[in-house]
Amino acid sequence: MYAVKANPSPDLLGVLWDNGIVHYDTASIGEVRLVKATLPDATCHFMHPIKAPEAIAEAYFEHGVRTFSLDSMDELHKIVAATDGATDLTLCVRMRVSSEYAKLSLGSKFGVAQGEAKDLLIATRQVADALGICFHVGSQTMSPDAYANAMERVRAAIVEAGVTVDVIDVGGGFPSRYPGMTPPPLERFFETIHRAFESLPISYSAELWAEPGRALCAEYASVVVRVEHRRGAELFINDGAYGSLFDAAHIGWKYPVQLLRQPESDARDMDFSFWGPTCDDIDQMQGPFPLPADTRSGDYFEIGMLGAYGSAMRTAFNGFGNGETVLTDDEPMESMYIELDPVPAFVSNNVVKL
Ligand SMILES: *Cc1c(COP(=O)(O)O)cnc(C)c1O
């Protein structure tokens, strides 16, 4: 599955579909509607453990959704009621697992703890056509051990409950590459997961699922911004915390940057921090971001790797956020999939120019 939350761009959905991705992890009825409107033959799975009853009903009766996740008895009863006691459901119990290897935790909000999963697994087994167990190890997970450890909790829960499990869904969390964050190759993650899956006490025909978001779209978009003002090592730019740079502002995420000036600057790089365009002090990205020391107002530069949780989170706060979207077909600034040799290309796939 592709986790639509990471970037719901219809153009991207089309690219993924053309490359063989036909299942989509949706977390809201809005995402379900968007996917079905863009890709009518796609299969949506509703993987948010807490849903509105009318969203469940619309997903089931109007969009053919059959897979739902849950982490409580309440939600189980809600799903059964909203689908009029459907007997063709795949129900995935979301387990709580550690986020210790992830740059962004998803460990506190959802999931039933291993020791408390037994009753829920047994009750869910009784109404589900297929029973699944899902989890999320946190976003941008830097070690395959995270998945191995989570699978151990899954094993313990299955043994305690003594239920037959048909689906193991290892969720998202697969990493991409950012400055200062170079994860091991994805193959190492897949090997670890396959090994753990093969050794679980599950039905011989059980399926292994995953819901990557970031790993499938981080490379998809860049944002081109303009320097409106320079104050020493601080650049005032026309995108920020309320735009594509939420993670850069709030959790200090670093993205690759590259000055777009012809002829190219021959000044050495120096470290800059950025201010976004709104009037708030929190609209600040500390970085540091290396750019040529003669960077000045009027310059444009590219911020890469904003395909996941970047363009998707832009708002119109304070009257900013209008950008022009341009589709290009050159290489991203970083990649988990291709060797970028010798230097990163100039502009990446889907450029939002502000
Ligand atoms: C956010 C989310 C994903 C995608 O996570 P990534 O870290 O982007 O891979 C997958 N599944 C669920 C339930 C999520 O909430």
PDBQT file of the ligand as one rigid body, heavy atoms in Angstrom, charges set to zero:
ROOT
HETATM    1  C1  LIG A 401       1.787   7.883   8.619  1.00  0.00    +0.000 C 
HETATM    2  C2  LIG A 401       1.395   6.479   8.472  1.00  0.00    +0.000 A 
HETATM    3  C3  LIG A 401       2.014   5.666   7.487  1.00  0.00    +0.000 A 
HETATM    4  C4  LIG A 401       3.158   6.141   6.639  1.00  0.00    +0.000 C 
HETATM    5  O1  LIG A 401       4.282   6.336   7.417  1.00  0.00    +0.000 OA
HETATM    6  P1  LIG A 401       5.725   6.661   6.763  1.00  0.00    +0.000 P 
HETATM    7  O2  LIG A 401       6.606   6.879   7.927  1.00  0.00    +0.000 OA
HETATM    8  O3  LIG A 401       5.535   7.879   5.923  1.00  0.00    +0.000 OA
HETATM    9  O4  LIG A 401       6.113   5.486   5.936  1.00  0.00    +0.000 OA
HETATM   10  C5  LIG A 401       1.586   4.356   7.364  1.00  0.00    +0.000 A 
HETATM   11  N1  LIG A 401       0.592   3.866   8.133  1.00  0.00    +0.000 NA
HETATM   12  C6  LIG A 401      -0.035   4.600   9.082  1.00  0.00    +0.000 A 
HETATM   13  C7  LIG A 401      -1.118   3.992   9.890  1.00  0.00    +0.000 C 
HETATM   14  C8  LIG A 401       0.354   5.931   9.286  1.00  0.00    +0.000 A 
HETATM   15  O5  LIG A 401      -0.244   6.664  10.225  1.00  0.00    +0.000 OA
ENDROOT
TORSDOF 0
